[in-house]
Amino acid sequence: MPLMNTQVGALRHSAGSMLLLSTGIALLMVSAAQAQSETQTTIGNGAENGVEKSVFGHLPDGRQVDVYQFTNANGIELRVTNYGGIILSLKTPNVAGEFDDIALGFDALDVYLSDAYRQANPYFGAIIGRYGNRIAGGQFSLDGKSYSLATNDGSNHLHGGDQGFDKVLWQAEPFENEAGSGLVLRYTSEDGEEGYPGRLETEVTYTLTDNDELMVDYQAVTDKATPINLTQHSYFNLKGEGSDTILDHQLMINAPAFTPVNDTLIPTGEIRAVDGTPFDFTQPTPIGERIEQDNEQLSFGGGYDHNFVLARDNAASDELVLAAKVWEPQSGRMVEITTTEPAIQFYSGNFLNGDLTGKQGKAYGHRSGFALETQHYPDSPNQDAFPSTILEPDDTYLSRTVYRFSAQESFDE
Ligand code: GLA
């Protein structure tokens, strides 16, 4: 399908001299890109380190959806669409310096819009909101008023409802600054949308840094008190997307406790120590080592699908702490996650069943990707003992998670 050329507007530059230089190069790069194909606009300071924008497709109502491609100084390449803020691909090197795409996803917008995808609903790579994970029975009350949300996961509300932040079109603005390049995504969720109170103005910023990090910053304000729990739902397979299972990946989660669930994956309210359980990932352990153990919690999740309570000690709420590290022995790839959030959902891809076929034509089978979703605890609006997820009109919701990608010979190198 022929795609249109596009121009990208306001870029945020930190240094005036850089602006002139990079604008000049940007113009050259635009014509180079045009000569090469009719699809792309290059922005920024050159082919190896910059931003390219192209058209991804159109929504049924005709609105255009775009893709932005970012490349850092070390060749790491990130592709993001403003539909759902979805991370489409992420190419990082293995120990031998060979790049592979480690993020599960698709090359075509149509796949994300298809009935098959919506029914499977894996939320590949998407921004999740207003509320990551489950709210029991789709019900909560706030300031004496009851609210009913969509029950899109059996009897529960999951990941923001029928049309969560993963299925809306965000307004996108690419930028470059001293940290790297990235995309600011903005979406206003109207009062009552998906049953939630308040008009919520949301901003999510992805920054790909030259330090091989993907930094995700979340910000929101509301005009009425409302629950909020934003997260990013990327699935990784550090061997490369479409490879076999992630069971050999070694995982460390910096969590002394987790929140056990009932058989519909709603927390019971207990905060249970991980000691002596298959949920103890305080030392690096292969994901598959205990996943088949006879354990009630594992049987409820069909594997791991649980909220881990991070060791934040006395860290301030805006301080990044280590949440998790994952290392894959064959490729040597590692991802290290730090966050300002109090918890992380570890989901071992238990609902993947081979029905969806990925970018390289390979089926995404059972446990062929894992998600580590930084968050507040599930069902917090109904659980007074959990840290509050209520955003008040005078406050600003702020959250940051950083994923750092590397490759090394051993977990501890
Ligand atoms: C989260 C949930 C899982 C599942 C996935 C998406 O991780 O906890 O139960 O819904 O999202 O499939």
Boltz pocket constraint, residues with backbone or C-beta under 6 A from the ligand:
constraints:
  - pocket:
      binder: B
      contacts: [[A, 120], [A, 121], [A, 122], [A, 123], [A, 133], [A, 158], [A, 265], [A, 305], [A, 345], [A, 347], [A, 351], [A, 371]]
      max_distance: 6.0
